[in-house]
Amino acid sequence: MERVKLDNKRILFNLLPAHVAQHFLMSNPRNMDLYYQSYSQVGVMFASIPNFNDFYIELDGNNMGVECLRLLNEIIADFDELMDKEYYKDIEKIKTIGSTYMAAVGLVPTSGTKAKKSIYSHLSTLADFAIEMFDVLDEINYQSYNDFVLRVGINVGPVVAGVIGARRPQYDIWGNTVNVASRMDSTGVQGKIQVTEEVQRILKRCSYEFVCRGKVSVKGKGEMLTYFLEGKADGNNSQTRSLNLERKMYPYGRANIQTKLGTSCPSVSSVASFTVKAGLGAGQASATHTNQTLHYLPSVPAVKEA
């Protein structure tokens, strides 16, 4: 009986975030009230492989598509393994939708000053995870002689989390924040991480570099100003990691990024103020303790979502 209980507990913790699983273990089994939790600041990420559908084909030679799914399973499993790193322990995998990987950070209940400070470190962790996902996919491409590409969208804001269903209960998150994060992916560019203006505002304090894409037409939201997260700079303001459409040209391998992306984001009080100096050209700015450069792409018409 004890073995069965341990197995059930292991399954529960594998299906649900630890704090949610603990809630159900501690609650009365007869209490079937809806579990939900509201959060004011959660980072949400959608990472898709837009050219996987072109790769998937049902033929006798690939066991009617099974071999294609086997490779997709390997990709998702490697993303899961990446999330198992101690540095990414605050990120929760929400689900996969086809070849799209959905994750969020900041879902452990916090309050007061701790919650305000944590959004900087949480978003920094999510950004580092998104960047390292590209390296994971690069390695799979190298081993399998494929050319899969990743497209990522990130947003931050309030969400409602909950567990739905009695059979095969599903932990999920809802809200406008989630919808916009999904649109950041779907309106994005292959090989790029597209983020909202709020994400850029928070992460620019943490030595991340951005390119302003301009206004993008987002369904249900109108035109939104978005940015491409280009990478993270080290303490000497030299670029540690950059994102580019030409993935194979990167001089940085996984061994390099694992040692440099783990740099924690400074606390709110230690972050230098970000001010634009009078007399500088558009896109040039400086900070008291750190040098931040905001690059702008040439002006283009607003991009409409497909």
DRENDO-1510 file (C-alpha; in Angstrom, 1 decimal, always signed):
<recs>
REC; n; res; u; v; w
REC; 1; MET; +0.0; +0.0; +0.0 .
REC; 2; GLU; +2.8; +2.4; +0.9 .
REC; 3; ARG; +4.4; +1.7; -2.5 .
REC; 4; VAL; +1.2; +2.6; -4.3 .
REC; 5; LYS; +0.9; +5.8; -2.3 .
REC; 6; LEU; +4.5; +6.8; -3.3 .
REC; 7; ASP; +3.8; +6.0; -6.9 .
REC; 8; ASN; +0.6; +8.1; -6.9 .
REC; 9; LYS; +2.5; +11.0; -5.2 .
REC; 10; ARG; +5.2; +10.8; -7.8 .
REC; 11; ILE; +2.7; +10.9; -10.6 .
REC; 12; LEU; +0.9; +13.9; -9.0 .
REC; 13; PHE; +4.1; +15.9; -8.6 .
REC; 14; ASN; +4.9; +15.1; -12.2 .
REC; 15; LEU; +1.5; +16.4; -13.4 .
REC; 16; LEU; +1.2; +19.5; -11.3 .
REC; 17; PRO; +3.6; +22.2; -9.9 .
REC; 18; ALA; +4.9; +21.2; -6.5 .
REC; 19; HIS; +2.9; +23.8; -4.5 .
REC; 20; VAL; -0.3; +22.7; -6.3 .
REC; 21; ALA; +0.3; +19.0; -5.8 .
REC; 22; GLN; +1.0; +19.7; -2.1 .
REC; 23; HIS; -2.4; +21.5; -1.9 .
REC; 24; PHE; -4.2; +18.4; -3.1 .
REC; 25; LEU; -2.3; +16.1; -0.9 .
REC; 26; MET; -3.2; +18.2; +2.2 .
REC; 27; SER; -6.8; +18.8; +1.3 .
REC; 28; ASN; -9.8; +16.6; +2.0 .
REC; 29; PRO; -10.3; +14.1; -0.9 .
REC; 30; ARG; -14.1; +14.8; -0.7 .
REC; 31; ASN; -13.5; +18.5; -1.3 .
REC; 32; MET; -14.0; +19.0; -5.0 .
REC; 33; ASP; -13.9; +22.8; -5.0 .
REC; 34; LEU; -12.1; +24.4; -7.9 .
REC; 35; TYR; -8.4; +25.1; -7.3 .
REC; 36; TYR; -7.3; +28.5; -8.6 .
REC; 37; GLN; -4.8; +31.2; -7.8 .
REC; 38; SER; -4.4; +34.7; -9.1 .
REC; 39; TYR; -1.0; +36.3; -9.8 .
REC; 40; SER; -0.1; +39.9; -10.6 .
REC; 41; GLN; +3.2; +39.3; -12.4 .
REC; 42; VAL; +4.0; +36.2; -14.3 .
REC; 43; GLY; +6.3; +35.7; -17.2 .
REC; 44; VAL; +4.8; +33.6; -20.0 .
REC; 45; MET; +6.7; +32.0; -22.9 .
REC; 46; PHE; +5.6; +30.3; -26.1 .
REC; 47; ALA; +8.3; +28.6; -28.1 .
REC; 48; SER; +7.3; +27.0; -31.4 .
REC; 49; ILE; +9.0; +25.1; -34.2 .
REC; 50; PRO; +7.1; +26.6; -37.2 .
REC; 51; ASN; +8.7; +24.3; -39.8 .
REC; 52; PHE; +7.9; +21.1; -38.0 .
REC; 53; ASN; +4.6; +20.7; -39.9 .
REC; 54; ASP; +6.6; +20.8; -43.2 .
REC; 55; PHE; +8.8; +18.0; -41.8 .
REC; 56; TYR; +6.0; +15.8; -40.6 .
REC; 57; ILE; +4.8; +13.4; -43.3 .
REC; 58; GLU; +3.0; +10.0; -43.2 .
REC; 59; LEU; +4.8; +7.5; -45.3 .
REC; 60; ASP; +5.5; +3.8; -45.1 .
REC; 61; GLY; +9.2; +4.6; -44.8 .
REC; 62; ASN; +8.7; +6.5; -41.6 .
REC; 63; ASN; +6.1; +4.2; -40.1 .
REC; 64; MET; +3.3; +6.5; -41.1 .
REC; 65; GLY; +4.7; +9.5; -39.3 .
REC; 66; VAL; +5.7; +7.7; -36.1 .
REC; 67; GLU; +9.4; +8.5; -36.7 .
REC; 68; CYS; +8.6; +12.2; -37.1 .
REC; 69; LEU; +6.8; +12.1; -33.7 .
REC; 70; ARG; +9.7; +10.3; -32.2 .
REC; 71; LEU; +12.0; +13.1; -33.1 .
REC; 72; LEU; +9.5; +15.7; -31.8 .
REC; 73; ASN; +9.4; +13.8; -28.5 .
REC; 74; GLU; +13.2; +13.9; -28.3 .
REC; 75; ILE; +13.1; +17.7; -28.8 .
REC; 76; ILE; +10.5; +18.2; -26.1 .
REC; 77; ALA; +12.2; +15.8; -23.8 .
REC; 78; ASP; +15.5; +17.8; -24.2 .
REC; 79; PHE; +13.7; +21.0; -23.4 .
REC; 80; ASP; +12.3; +19.3; -20.3 .
REC; 81; GLU; +15.8; +18.2; -19.3 .
REC; 82; LEU; +17.0; +21.7; -19.7 .
REC; 83; MET; +14.3; +22.9; -17.4 .
REC; 84; ASP; +15.5; +20.4; -14.8 .
REC; 85; LYS; +18.6; +22.5; -14.1 .
REC; 86; GLU; +18.7; +24.0; -10.7 .
REC; 87; TYR; +19.0; +27.5; -12.3 .
REC; 88; TYR; +15.6; +27.0; -14.0 .
REC; 89; LYS; +13.8; +25.5; -11.0 .
REC; 90; ASP; +11.3; +28.5; -10.8 .
REC; 91; ILE; +10.1; +27.9; -14.4 .
REC; 92; GLU; +7.0; +25.7; -14.8 .
REC; 93; LYS; +6.2; +23.8; -18.0 .
REC; 94; ILE; +2.5; +24.4; -18.7 .
REC; 95; LYS; +2.0; +22.2; -21.7 .
REC; 96; THR; +2.9; +21.5; -25.3 .
REC; 97; ILE; +0.5; +22.2; -28.1 .
REC; 98; GLY; +1.7; +20.3; -31.2 .
REC; 99; SER; +5.3; +21.5; -31.6 .
REC; 100; THR; +4.8; +24.6; -29.4 .
REC; 101; TYR; +6.3; +24.6; -25.9 .
REC; 102; MET; +4.6; +26.7; -23.2 .
REC; 103; ALA; +6.2; +27.7; -19.9 .
REC; 104; ALA; +5.8; +30.3; -17.2 .
REC; 105; VAL; +7.7; +31.7; -14.3 .
REC; 106; GLY; +6.5; +33.3; -11.1 .
REC; 107; LEU; +3.7; +30.9; -10.3 .
REC; 108; VAL; +4.8; +30.2; -6.7 .
REC; 109; PRO; +2.7; +32.4; -4.5 .
REC; 110; THR; +4.6; +35.4; -3.1 .
REC; 111; SER; +3.5; +38.7; -1.6 .
REC; 112; GLY; +4.7; +42.2; -0.9 .
REC; 113; THR; +8.3; +43.3; -1.5 .
REC; 114; LYS; +9.4; +39.8; -2.3 .
REC; 115; ALA; +7.0; +39.6; -5.2 .
REC; 116; LYS; +8.1; +43.0; -6.6 .
REC; 117; LYS; +11.8; +42.0; -6.6 .
REC; 118; SER; +11.2; +38.5; -7.9 .
REC; 119; ILE; +9.8; +39.6; -11.2 .
REC; 120; TYR; +13.2; +40.9; -12.3 .
REC; 121; SER; +15.0; +37.6; -11.5 .
REC; 122; HIS; +12.1; +35.5; -12.7 .
REC; 123; LEU; +12.0; +37.2; -16.1 .
REC; 124; SER; +15.8; +37.0; -16.4 .
REC; 125; THR; +15.6; +33.3; -15.8 .
REC; 126; LEU; +12.9; +32.8; -18.4 .
REC; 127; ALA; +14.9; +34.8; -20.9 .
REC; 128; ASP; +18.0; +32.7; -20.3 .
REC; 129; PHE; +15.9; +29.6; -20.7 .
REC; 130; ALA; +14.6; +30.8; -24.0 .
REC; 131; ILE; +18.1; +31.6; -25.3 .
REC; 132; GLU; +19.4; +28.2; -24.3 .
REC; 133; MET; +16.5; +26.5; -26.0 .
REC; 134; PHE; +18.1; +27.6; -29.3 .
REC; 135; ASP; +21.3; +25.7; -28.4 .
REC; 136; VAL; +19.4; +22.6; -27.5 .
REC; 137; LEU; +17.6; +22.6; -30.9 .
REC; 138; ASP; +20.9; +23.4; -32.6 .
REC; 139; GLU; +22.4; +20.2; -31.1 .
REC; 140; ILE; +19.5; +18.1; -32.2 .
REC; 141; ASN; +19.7; +19.6; -35.7 .
REC; 142; TYR; +23.4; +18.7; -35.8 .
REC; 143; GLN; +22.8; +15.1; -34.7 .
REC; 144; SER; +19.7; +14.5; -36.9 .
REC; 145; TYR; +20.8; +16.4; -40.0 .
REC; 146; ASN; +17.7; +18.6; -39.8 .
REC; 147; ASP; +17.1; +22.3; -39.9 .
REC; 148; PHE; +14.4; +23.0; -37.4 .
REC; 149; VAL; +14.0; +26.6; -36.3 .
REC; 150; LEU; +12.7; +28.1; -33.1 .
REC; 151; ARG; +10.4; +31.1; -32.7 .
REC; 152; VAL; +9.8; +32.5; -29.2 .
REC; 153; GLY; +7.3; +35.0; -27.7 .
REC; 154; ILE; +7.4; +36.3; -24.1 .
REC; 155; ASN; +5.0; +38.5; -22.2 .
REC; 156; VAL; +4.6; +39.4; -18.5 .
REC; 157; GLY; +1.5; +40.4; -16.5 .
REC; 158; PRO; -1.4; +39.1; -14.4 .
REC; 159; VAL; -2.7; +35.5; -14.9 .
REC; 160; VAL; -5.1; +33.1; -13.2 .
REC; 161; ALA; -3.8; +29.6; -12.7 .
REC; 162; GLY; -6.0; +26.6; -11.9 .
REC; 163; VAL; -6.6; +22.9; -12.2 .
REC; 164; ILE; -9.5; +21.9; -14.5 .
REC; 165; GLY; -11.1; +18.5; -14.8 .
REC; 166; ALA; -11.8; +15.5; -12.6 .
REC; 167; ARG; -10.3; +12.9; -15.0 .
REC; 168; ARG; -6.8; +13.7; -16.2 .
REC; 169; PRO; -6.8; +17.1; -14.4 .
REC; 170; GLN; -4.9; +19.8; -16.3 .
REC; 171; TYR; -3.0; +22.6; -14.7 .
REC; 172; ASP; -3.2; +25.7; -16.9 .
REC; 173; ILE; -3.0; +29.5; -16.9 .
REC; 174; TRP; -5.5; +32.0; -18.4 .
REC; 175; GLY; -5.7; +35.7; -19.1 .
REC; 176; ASN; -4.9; +38.4; -21.5 .
REC; 177; THR; -1.2; +38.1; -20.6 .
REC; 178; VAL; -1.2; +34.5; -21.9 .
REC; 179; ASN; -3.0; +35.5; -25.1 .
REC; 180; VAL; -0.5; +38.3; -25.9 .
REC; 181; ALA; +2.4; +35.9; -25.2 .
REC; 182; SER; +1.0; +33.5; -27.7 .
REC; 183; ARG; +0.7; +36.4; -30.2 .
REC; 184; MET; +4.3; +37.4; -29.6 .
REC; 185; ASP; +5.2; +33.9; -30.9 .
REC; 186; SER; +2.7; +33.7; -33.8 .
REC; 187; THR; +3.6; +37.2; -35.1 .
REC; 188; GLY; +7.3; +36.7; -34.5 .
REC; 189; VAL; +10.3; +35.9; -36.7 .
REC; 190; GLN; +12.0; +32.5; -37.0 .
REC; 191; GLY; +15.2; +32.5; -35.0 .
REC; 192; LYS; +14.1; +35.4; -32.8 .
REC; 193; ILE; +12.6; +36.1; -29.4 .
REC; 194; GLN; +9.9; +38.7; -29.6 .
REC; 195; VAL; +8.9; +40.4; -26.4 .
REC; 196; THR; +6.4; +43.1; -25.4 .
REC; 197; GLU; +7.3; +46.6; -24.3 .
REC; 198; GLU; +6.8; +45.7; -20.6 .
REC; 199; VAL; +9.2; +42.7; -20.8 .
REC; 200; GLN; +11.8; +45.0; -22.5 .
REC; 201; ARG; +11.4; +47.6; -19.8 .
REC; 202; ILE; +12.1; +45.0; -17.1 .
REC; 203; LEU; +14.9; +43.1; -18.7 .
REC; 204; LYS; +16.9; +46.1; -19.9 .
REC; 205; ARG; +17.9; +46.5; -16.3 .
REC; 206; CYS; +19.5; +43.1; -16.4 .
REC; 207; SER; +22.1; +43.6; -19.1 .
REC; 208; TYR; +19.9; +42.2; -22.0 .
REC; 209; GLU; +20.2; +43.8; -25.4 .
REC; 210; PHE; +17.2; +44.5; -27.6 .
REC; 211; VAL; +16.3; +45.6; -31.1 .
REC; 212; CYS; +13.1; +47.6; -31.5 .
REC; 213; ARG; +11.0; +45.8; -34.1 .
REC; 214; GLY; +8.4; +48.5; -34.4 .
REC; 215; LYS; +4.6; +48.2; -34.2 .
REC; 216; VAL; +3.0; +44.8; -34.8 .
REC; 217; SER; -0.7; +44.3; -35.4 .
REC; 218; VAL; -1.9; +41.9; -32.7 .
REC; 219; LYS; -5.4; +40.3; -32.9 .
REC; 220; GLY; -7.6; +41.8; -30.2 .
REC; 221; LYS; -5.0; +44.4; -29.1 .
REC; 222; GLY; -4.4; +46.6; -32.2 .
REC; 223; GLU; -0.9; +47.7; -32.8 .
REC; 224; MET; +1.7; +46.9; -30.2 .
REC; 225; LEU; +5.3; +48.1; -30.0 .
REC; 226; THR; +7.5; +45.0; -29.7 .
REC; 227; TYR; +11.2; +44.2; -29.4 .
REC; 228; PHE; +13.6; +41.4; -30.3 .
REC; 229; LEU; +15.7; +40.1; -27.4 .
REC; 230; GLU; +19.1; +39.9; -29.0 .
REC; 231; GLY; +21.2; +38.5; -26.1 .
REC; 232; LYS; +22.8; +39.2; -22.8 .
REC; 233; ALA; +26.0; +41.2; -22.1 .
REC; 234; ASP; +28.5; +40.3; -19.5 .
REC; 235; GLY; +29.9; +42.8; -16.9 .
REC; 236; ASN; +32.3; +44.3; -19.4 .
REC; 237; ASN; +29.4; +45.1; -21.8 .
REC; 238; SER; +30.7; +42.6; -24.4 .
REC; 239; GLN; +28.0; +40.5; -25.9 .
REC; 240; THR; +27.9; +37.1; -24.3 .
REC; 241; ARG; +25.1; +35.6; -26.4 .
REC; 242; SER; +23.4; +36.8; -29.5 .
REC; 243; LEU; +20.5; +35.5; -31.5 .
REC; 244; ASN; +20.5; +35.5; -35.3 .
REC; 245; LEU; +18.7; +33.8; -38.1 .
REC; 246; GLU; +22.0; +32.2; -39.1 .
REC; 247; ARG; +22.2; +29.8; -36.2 .
REC; 248; LYS; +25.2; +27.9; -37.5 .
REC; 249; MET; +27.3; +31.0; -37.5 .
REC; 250; TYR; +27.3; +31.3; -33.7 .
REC; 251; PRO; +30.7; +31.2; -32.0 .
REC; 252; TYR; +29.0; +30.3; -28.7 .
REC; 253; GLY; +28.4; +26.6; -27.8 .
REC; 254; ARG; +26.3; +25.1; -25.0 .
REC; 255; ALA; +29.4; +24.8; -22.7 .
REC; 256; ASN; +30.0; +28.6; -23.0 .
REC; 257; ILE; +26.4; +29.7; -22.4 .
REC; 258; GLN; +25.9; +27.5; -19.4 .
REC; 259; THR; +28.6; +29.3; -17.5 .
REC; 260; LYS; +27.6; +32.8; -18.5 .
REC; 261; LEU; +23.8; +32.9; -18.6 .
REC; 262; GLY; +23.5; +32.0; -14.9 .
REC; 263; THR; +24.4; +35.5; -13.8 .
REC; 264; SER; +21.6; +36.7; -11.6 .
REC; 265; CYS; +19.7; +39.9; -12.3 .
REC; 266; PRO; +20.6; +42.7; -9.8 .
REC; 267; SER; +18.1; +43.6; -7.2 .
REC; 268; VAL; +15.8; +46.5; -7.8 .
REC; 269; SER; +17.7; +48.8; -5.4 .
REC; 270; SER; +21.1; +48.1; -7.1 .
REC; 271; VAL; +20.0; +48.7; -10.6 .
REC; 272; ALA; +21.4; +51.8; -12.2 .
REC; 273; SER; +18.9; +54.3; -13.5 .
REC; 274; PHE; +18.4; +54.3; -17.3 .
REC; 275; THR; +18.5; +57.8; -18.7 .
REC; 276; VAL; +18.7; +59.2; -22.3 .
REC; 277; LYS; +21.3; +61.9; -22.6 .
REC; 278; ALA; +20.4; +65.1; -24.3 .
REC; 279; GLY; +22.2; +65.5; -27.6 .
REC; 280; LEU; +22.6; +61.8; -28.4 .
REC; 281; GLY; +21.0; +60.3; -31.5 .
REC; 282; ALA; +17.9; +58.2; -31.4 .
REC; 283; GLY; +18.4; +54.9; -29.7 .
REC; 284; GLN; +21.6; +56.0; -27.8 .
REC; 285; ALA; +21.4; +55.9; -24.0 .
REC; 286; SER; +23.6; +55.5; -21.0 .
REC; 287; ALA; +23.2; +54.5; -17.4 .
REC; 288; THR; +25.0; +55.5; -14.2 .
REC; 289; HIS; +26.7; +52.1; -13.6 .
REC; 290; THR; +26.0; +50.1; -16.8 .
REC; 291; ASN; +26.1; +51.0; -20.4 .
REC; 292; GLN; +22.9; +50.1; -22.2 .
REC; 293; THR; +22.4; +50.4; -25.9 .
REC; 294; LEU; +19.0; +50.2; -27.5 .
REC; 295; HIS; +19.1; +49.5; -31.3 .
REC; 296; TYR; +16.3; +50.3; -33.7 .
REC; 297; LEU; +15.5; +48.6; -36.9 .
REC; 298; PRO; +14.7; +50.7; -40.0 .
REC; 299; SER; +11.1; +51.9; -40.0 .
REC; 300; VAL; +8.7; +49.4; -41.5 .
REC; 301; PRO; +5.0; +49.3; -41.9 .
REC; 302; ALA; +3.1; +47.6; -39.0 .
REC; 303; VAL; +3.3; +43.8; -39.3 .
REC; 304; LYS; -0.1; +42.1; -39.4 .
REC; 305; GLU; -0.7; +38.8; -37.8 .
REC; 306; ALA; -1.4; +35.9; -40.2 .
</recs>
